[in-house]
Amino acid sequence: MSADFLKRLGLFALFFLIQVLVLGRIRLFHYATPLFYVYFIALFPRNHEKWAILLWGFLLGLCIDIFSNTPGLAATSLTVIAAVQPYYLELYVPRDSADNLKPSMLTLGPLKFTYYIVPMVLVYCLLFFSLEMFTFFNAFYWLMCVLGSTAITLVLIFALEIGRRN
């Protein structure tokens, strides 16, 4: 086994445990739930095998679904994000950068990282809560869940990025 695989497996376990044991129990103002595990997919380096990103995303989503009682929601949404991530990352990475560049605030810069992570988290929350509710009958509640969860997830991601930076 390679060191990269073991490191990624450790991150997988860490994100899974944090989400299931801590963050999955938080529901701010009955709307916002931190969905921090999206950051796991965003951390995949440039030119990583696309099938591997899909597999990691599906497995993490499936594990979270099993322990959070959300049948298929996280797996579907995270697999879609994993399918888009390699192509979306290419928009923000300079062509002459290293093939194994890992997206972070340090490597991309604060502005490009913000442009990279905000739409990814927003699309994930849109997919997750649209599948969860499967109706737009209560559009205000759906919108508050999407925006609140996106905001709290981004606060956690940026806090971690700023902490890693220092």
N, C-alpha and C positions, 0 to 999 in steps of 0.2 A: 504494500500500500504506500502511496506517496504521501508526503508531508502535507501537500495541498488538500488531498482528500480527507485526511484526519483533521486538519484545521477546519475544513468546511463542515465536517460531521460534528465537530465540537460547537461550531456556530449554530448549526441546525438544532442541536439539543438545547443550547442556551436560549435561542429565540422561541423554541417550542415551550420550554419550561416557564420562561418569563410570561408568555402569552397565556398559557393555560392556568398557571398557578396564581399569577398576580393581575395582569392587565385584563384578562377575560372577566374578572369579577367587578371591574370598574364600569360604572354607567353614570357619567356626569349629567346632571339635570335631566335624567331619563332619555337622553339623546346620544351623547358622545361616548363611544367605546374606543379606546386606543387599539389600533390594529397594527402594532409595531413590527410584526413579522414581514411586512411588505419590504422592509429595509433589507432583509436577507437576500431577496431577489435583486434589489438595486445594487448590491455590493459585488455582483459577479463582474469579473474583469473583462476587458475588451478581448475579443477573439476567443472566448471560452466556447466550448462545444455547445451548440444550440440545443441539441437533444439532452445534454446533461442539465442545462438550466431548466428545461421543461420538466425533466424527471425530479429534480430537487424541488421545484415549485409545487408539482403535484403531490409529492410525498409529504412536504411540510403542510400543505393545505389539507391533505387527507388526515394526517395526525391531529391537526387542530380541530377538524370537523368531528373526529371520533370523540375527542375529550371535551368538546364544547357543545355537543349536541346541535350542530348546525349541518345537517346532512348535505354534503356536496357544495355548500356555499363557498367556503374558503378554498377548497380544491379547484373548483371551476374558476373562480376569480383570480387566484394566484397562478394558475396555469396560463390564463390569458395574458396576465402581466409578464410572466416568464417568456411567453412567445414574442412579445413586443420588445422586451428590454434590450436585446442585442442590437436591434435596428434603431431603436430610439437613442441608445447611448452613442451611436455613431454620429448623430447630429451634433453632439457637444464635444466630441474628442477631436483634437487636431489630427490631421492625416499623418503627420510625421512623428506622432507620439509612439511610445512603445506598444507592442502588441499585447502585452499583459497589463496594461494600465488599469488600475482599480479606481472606480469612480468614488471620489470623496471631495470634500470642500478644499482640501489641499491640492489635489491633482487637477481638478477642473476649475477651481476658483469659486468664490462664494456665489457670484451671479449665475454662472453656468450650472453650478450644482443645484441652485434653487430652481432654475428652469428645467432641470432634469428630474428632480425629485417631486416637485409639487404636482405636475400633471399625472405622474405615475401613481401617486397616492390618491389623488382625486378620482382617477379612472377606476382604481381598485375599489374605493368606497362606493362609487356609483354602481359598479357591477354587483358588489356584495349586498348592498341594501336593496337594489332593484330585485335581485333574486330572492332575498329574504322576504320582502313584502309581497312581491309578485302582483302588485296592484298600485295604481296611483290614486286610489280612492281618497287616501289621506295624504295628499301631496306635501302639506306643510310638515308633517311628522317625518316623511321620507327625506325631505330637503334638510331638515334640522339634523337628522341622523347622519346624512352624507357630509354636510358642512362641519358639524361638530366633531365627527370622527376624523375627518381629514385634518382639521385644525389641531386636535390633541395629538394625533399621530405625527404631524409635522413638527410640533413643539418637541416631542420626544426625540425625533430624528436629528433635528438641529442642535438640541442640547447635547446629544451624544457626539455629533460631529465637532462641535465647538470644544467639547471635552477632549476629544482625540487630537484636536489641533494643538492644544496647549500642552 
